[in-house]
């Protein structure tokens, strides 16, 4: 397991089938690192015991991909056995189209945290284990800035830290920023 994952409980999790098709957003209810068991807040309709799943868990260090096996359902919750973390460099296997509003309150430049006078509203277009793509209406950030991004994922607020690594001008005159996750 990655050393940046200290506590997974209450973290948002996005669950896919083994073919990479999106199934559901849930929350980690209980995590036992000794048993490598994870319990999520939702029962997964149509998922059978023993079926392989892919998980994108959003945590304080960003997001991580895991492979898991569905286990039993009880009290409306699904238990899963995590059998490996999928380490990714470059492009991630799972890229979740989020299109969720987010707020940026601080920008970190050269290890100095600078509070914005007014929080900046952006949209997190997509999310993966390597980072996030943000859409903003103005050219506000520079490559190399680290952003504190507060986003709501499936009813759970998450704080992500992303270093701006690329900028692109969209057809509608908005700017998208590719952010690579960094540790808080």
N, C-alpha and C positions, 0 to 999 in steps of 0.2 A: 504494500500500500504506500501511497505517496506520503511523505512526512508532513506535508502541509494540511492533511486532513486530521484534525484533532477530534472534532466532534461533528458527527453527521446528523444527529437528531435535530428535528425541526427544519432541516434543509429541504428546499424544493428538489424534486427529482422528476425528470422527463423520461418516460418509459417507451421503448420501441420493441417490436418483435425482432427476431434474428435476421430478417430481411431488411431491417432499417426503416420499417414503416411505423409512423407515430401511433401510439396507442392511447396514452393518457398522461396528464400531469398529476402529481401526487406530492406528498410530503413524507420524509423519513420520520417514522414514529419512534422506532427503536433500532439501535445499531449495536451489535455485539462483535467487536473486532476479534475476540478470541475464537468465536465460533464462525466468524465470517458470515453472520446472518444479518439481514436487513428486513425490517417490517415497514410497509408503506401504508398510507392512510386510505387507500382505495382498493376495492376489490377489482380485479381486472376481468371484465366480462370476456368469455370465450378463451381464456388462457387456461391450459391444462397443467396439472402438476408435472414437473419435469421438463417443461418447455423452456428453451433458451431465450433470454431477453438481453437487450442492450439498455444500459442506464446512463443518463447524463445527469449527474448530481452537482448542483450548484452549492458551493460552500465558500468560506471566507477567503480561500486562496484562488477562487475563480470557479472552475468546473472541471470535473473528471469523468471519463468514460469508464464504465465497468461492464463486464459480462456477468450474467447471473442466470440462475436456474430458478424457475417458479416452484415454490413449495406449497404448503397448505394454506387454505383460507380459513380464518376464524374471526369472529366478531366484526365482520365486514372489512377485514384487513388482509393483505397478502404478505406472506413471508417469502423471502428470497434468499438463496444461498449465493453469495458473491464468490466467484472462483478466480477472477483475475481482473486487474486493472489494465486498461488498454492504454499504454503509454503512446503519446503522439508528439511528434515534432512536425512542424510545418502544418499540413492540412489534417484536420480531424475527420474521422469516419462519420460522425454524427453532426449535422448542422441543423439546428432547430430554428425554423422560421417563427420568431417571437412577435415582432411588430407590437411591442409593448412600450407605453410611455415610461420614461425614466427621468431622474433628476440628477444633475451634477451640481454639487455645492462647493467642491474644492478641486483645485488643480495643483499638482505637485510638480515643481520644476527644480531640478538639481537638489532634490531632497528637502525642499522648502515648500510647506503646505500653504497655499494662498487661497483664502476664502473668497468666493465670488460675491460681489455686492448683492446680486439677486441670483437665486438658484436658476440654472439653465435647464429648460425642458428640452429633452431630446427623445428620440425613439430608438429602442434597441431593435434593429431589424432582424438579426439572427444571432445565435449563440452556439458556441461549440466548446470543446475542452481546451482549445488553444486561445480563444478570445471571443470578442463581440464586434459586430458591425453597428455603428451608431449613425443615425441620420439627424442632421441639424440644419436649420434654415440659414445659418450664417457661418462664415469662415472664422471660427473662433479659436480653435486649438492649433498647436504646432506639433509637428512630428517630434517625438521625444517627451512630450508632456505626459504625465500620468494623471488619470482621471479617477475620482471616486464616484462611482455610478450606483445610484440607488434605484433598483428596479423591482417591480412586483411580478413574480412568476407563479402562476397558479394560486394566487391568494396569499403567497408568502413574500415578504419583503426580503431582498438580498442586497448586500453591499458588495460590489465588485470593484476591483482595481485594475484598470487597463492602461497600458502604455500605448500611445498613438504611434502606429508604425507606418500607416499610409493614409492618404487623403484622396478622394475621388470626387469630381464634379458630376452630379447627376443631370439627366436631361431636363428635370423640372427646376433647375437652378438651386437645388439643395446640395449640400455637401455631405458625403458619408466618410466616416473615419473608421478605419480598421484598427482595433485595439487588441494587443496581445496581453493576456492576463499576467499580472505580477502579484507578488505577495504583499499583503498589507503591512 
